[in-house]
Amino acid sequence: MSKFRQIDTAPYGREVEVRCGRKWFPAILVKDGSMTEDEAPCDQWQATTDSFPRNWSDGACWASNADGNMSDQPEEWRHLRARATGAA
């Protein structure tokens, strides 16, 4: 199993596993994937499955989510574990 790394070292555009508190799930860091309140582009984490924190509106991490609150921020990341393909 891959070790967790500091979140500021995560790669853009590649599915990795992130940790928010005690929850870990696959996500992609999208460069300029969102906008700040001042309409400046900013990076955004986007979940790639339905397993993400409740406060990630539409599966994305927001500075201000649909409820007007900050989403739980990813704390660490690691390379995804190999997935079973079902092929014999």
C-alpha positions in Angstrom: 0.0 0.0 0.0 1.2 3.5 -0.9 2.0 5.9 1.9 0.2 9.2 2.2 1.9 12.4 1.0 1.4 16.1 1.8 -1.7 17.4 -0.1 0.3 20.3 -1.7 2.3 17.7 -3.6 -0.7 16.1 -5.3 -0.6 15.9 -9.1 -3.1 17.6 -11.3 -5.4 15.6 -13.6 -4.7 12.2 -12.2 -7.0 10.1 -10.1 -5.5 9.5 -6.6 -6.8 8.6 -3.2 -7.4 11.5 -0.8 -8.0 11.6 3.0 -10.5 14.0 4.6 -10.5 13.2 8.3 -11.2 9.5 8.6 -12.6 9.1 5.1 -10.5 8.2 2.1 -11.8 8.1 -1.5 -10.6 8.6 -5.1 -10.5 12.1 -6.5 -8.8 14.3 -9.1 -7.2 17.7 -8.6 -8.4 19.9 -11.4 -6.3 23.0 -12.2 -8.6 26.1 -12.3 -11.6 23.8 -11.9 -13.6 26.4 -10.0 -13.8 30.2 -9.3 -13.3 32.2 -6.2 -15.8 34.8 -5.0 -13.8 37.4 -6.9 -14.2 35.2 -10.1 -10.5 34.3 -10.1 -9.8 30.7 -11.2 -8.8 28.3 -8.5 -7.9 24.6 -8.3 -10.6 22.1 -7.2 -10.7 18.5 -5.9 -13.4 16.4 -7.6 -14.5 13.0 -6.4 -14.5 10.2 -9.0 -17.0 8.0 -7.1 -20.0 8.5 -4.9 -17.9 8.0 -1.8 -17.1 11.5 -0.7 -17.9 13.7 2.3 -21.5 15.0 2.5 -20.4 18.6 2.4 -18.8 18.1 -1.1 -21.6 19.6 -3.1 -22.0 17.7 -6.4 -18.9 15.6 -5.5 -16.6 18.6 -5.5 -14.7 20.4 -2.7 -15.7 24.0 -2.4 -14.6 27.1 -0.4 -18.3 27.7 -0.1 -20.6 24.7 -0.8 -24.3 24.6 -1.5 -25.0 25.3 2.2 -22.7 28.3 2.2 -20.0 26.5 4.3 -16.5 25.3 3.4 -16.2 21.7 2.3 -13.9 19.3 4.3 -10.5 19.9 2.8 -8.3 16.9 1.7 -5.4 16.5 4.1 -3.2 13.9 2.4 -3.1 11.9 -0.8 -1.6 8.6 -2.1 -1.5 6.7 -5.3 -4.6 4.5 -5.9 -4.4 0.9 -4.9 -4.7 -1.5 -7.8 -8.3 -2.3 -8.6 -9.5 -5.8 -9.6 -10.5 -5.9 -13.2 -12.4 -9.1 -13.2 -10.3 -10.5 -16.0 -9.0 -14.0 -15.6 
